[in-house]
Amino acid sequence: MPESKQHSFQTIISDDFALVNQCIREKLYSDVTLINQVSQYIIQSGGKRLRPVLVLLAASACGYEGKAHISLAAIIELLHTATLLHDDVVDESNMRRGKDTANAVWGNAPSVLVGDFLYTRSFQMMVDLDSMALLQVLSKATNVLAEGEVMQLMNINDASVTEAHYMEVIRCKTAMLFEASTHTAALLSKADEHVVSGLKDYGNFLGIAFQLVDDLLDYEGDSEAMGKNLGDDLAEGKPTLPLIQTLAAGSEAEQKLVREVIEQGGLEQVEGIVAAVKNSGALEYTARKAQEFSEKAIASLSVLPASDYRSALEDLARFAVARTY
């Protein structure tokens, strides 16, 4: 994130965050030149790096004093980066974070294979942590992530997707890695069971809120700040919550238009869709849902003692719903 947009949840762990970035650079190294080129390109493309931030904040909030949280945060970011490489191939995306995607630069095959390299490198690092409990959580999270992506793929061009089913998709494909970040940090810290449970819930609720705001930004965000084209999900025929809610609450004409666009994809009717989503109140509905999950995340932190790190986690939950990028 640009320095001008630093938040408390970043500055408070800035020293550890620098160590995470150093660890990532070291672990990305390979004797295979193409792997170095592609992996360095996507890592250096920016992004909010919220998942490793979550690991660092949660571990510190639990009073952790070791160094393994640095490797754990790097593992989480490598897993996330691997999903981005694969997602961009699946979605046929050519822009992410304001830059050409790796598949747009090198092609699909290198992107998929380097994504595989990042997955396997992260599992090497998991084994080095020498904790079966951490390995169980991280391996399960990786598996659920894959399930979520397949579920989303199955939903494309399906206008019958319900809100409940969609919420399950985003729990798997987005919230699971947020949850794994805080869950493993608490386990690493050997926190009490109620603290582990609370931080696990916090990550889940935060991840859901974060994805719902991403859904909103597809219709009203700043495309330059977001680093993606507005309407990407719409063009791909993905039934996100604003569209699902428009189908539930919009006028008959609005419902008909949304159903047709989901089933056919494309951006030929983007102006009409945006108008329908706004007129139906779907954006306000989605924003309220995101706010509810943000508040649930903050409430989950009651298991922690008061500290600057707990306050930073609360600020992060507020940022997740207030952001415009």
Buried (B, 14 or more C-beta within 10 A) or exposed (E): BEEEEEBBBBEBBEEBBEBBBEBBBEBBEBEEEEBBBBBBBBBEBBBBBBBBBBBBBBBBBBEBEEEBBBBBBBBBBBBBBBBBBBBBBBBEBBBBBEBBBBBBBBEBEBBBBBBEBBBEBBBEBBEEBEBEBBBEBBEEBBEBBBBBBBBBEEBBBEBEBEBEBBBBBBBBBBBBBBBBBBBBBBBBBEBEEEBBBBBBBBBBBBBBBBBBBBBBBBBBBEBEBBBBEBBBBBBBBBBBBBBBBBBEBBEEEBBEBBBEBBBEBEBEBBEBBBEBBBBBBBBEBBBEBBBBBBBBBBBBBEBBEEBEBBBBBBBBBBBBBEBEB
